[in-house]
Amino acid sequence: MTAADIAVIIGAILLLAGWLRIHIWWKYRRLMRRVTGRRRGTPSERSLILALLKRGLRPDDLFHDLYIHTGGGKYAQVDAVAVTDHGLVVFEVKDYSGRIYGRGYNDYWTQVLANGGENHRFYNPVRQNEGHIAALRRAVSGYGFIPMSSVIIFYGDCSLRDMGDLPYDTYVGYPSDLKRILKNVRRRAPKAAYRSPDKLRALLRKGVENGRDRGVRRDHARRVRTLSRPRSWWRRIFRLR
């Protein structure tokens, strides 16, 4: 075999590898379009949706950036929901750098930056997602036996520290932990018994549609900013927001 023959073979292999990469990219791009838009939510949320598609979840079972109506003109914003044989997996996506400290029962978790010289507090995402799940439970009541698992995924250059005292059906990790987390959900959560799976999906799609309303998004963002601020001492004493 001559050097020219070897060069042709190598070129053919590289061409085939390039074609496969383009084919896979186009395949998942089409699947993503069935779930969400290019500008919907945050880049990390869209990365999560793509990762779930690559894990074999069907586009019809994934819902991104939902606004679930909770009454009184209020909505619970849910980053992502997956419909599985073991119920709904409810995702909360966070983007942080630095070291993250928190436990399941804390009201706030702590982000430590600059070698410990700068600290920031943020609302406990476990409790935040518990609120989302409570809204979903009310919305899907009567739709059968639907277990719900809470998954908080941290993107960004962060390190999770001292993560403990989590509820049984709650998981916290990085994108690289998704395979393990989904396996644990299948192992620990009971099988769902959906009474009206089509109505359930229609309700979740309505949640996605709600998110296209600018007024809904604006009012929800304003409410979240208010709730996410730590209460002053006098508000805590008198139990005021």
C-alpha positions, 0 to 999 in steps of 0.5 A: 500500500502506497502513501497515496493509498493511506492518505486516501483511506485517512481522508475517507475516515475523516470525511465519514467522521465529519459526516457522522458528527453533522448527522448527529448534530442535525438529529438532536437539533430537530429533536430540540425544536420539538421541545423548545425554542432556541431562545427559550429559557437559559442556555443551561436549561437548553443544555439540560434538555439536550442531555435528556434527549441524548439519554433517550427521553422522547421529545413528547415527554419533555417540557421546558420553561413551564408556568403553572397557574397557582391561582390569583394570577400567580404562576410557578415557573418550572425549568423542566419536567420529564414524564417517565414511567416512574412519574414526573421528574421536576428539574431546577437548573442553577448557574453558579461558580465558586463553592456552594454550601447548603443542606436540605433544611436550610432556608438559604445556601451560600456561594463562596467566591475569591478564596472565601473572601466573598460570600453570597446567599441564595434561596435553597433550590431544594425548597424552591423546587418543592414549591414547584412540585406542590403546584404541579401536584395540585394541577395534576390531581385527579390524573392518577397516581403520579410520583414526583422526583426533584432534581437540581442540576448545577451548571457553571464552574462550581463545587458542591460542598456539604450537600446533606439532609436531602429529602428521599426523592430529591437529587442534587448534582452536576450535568455529569450526574444525570445518568446516575440520578435518572437511574436512582429515580427509576430504582427508588420511585414507584411506578406511575399509574397515569389515568389521563396521560394525554390530558397530563401532557396537554396541561404541561403544554399549556404551562409552556404556552403560558411562558410565551405571555410577556405579562406572565413572565414579567409579573412572575420575575417581579414576585421572585425578586421579592421572595428571593430577598432575605427578610429583615429582622422586623419582617421575620418577627412579624412574619411579613414578606 
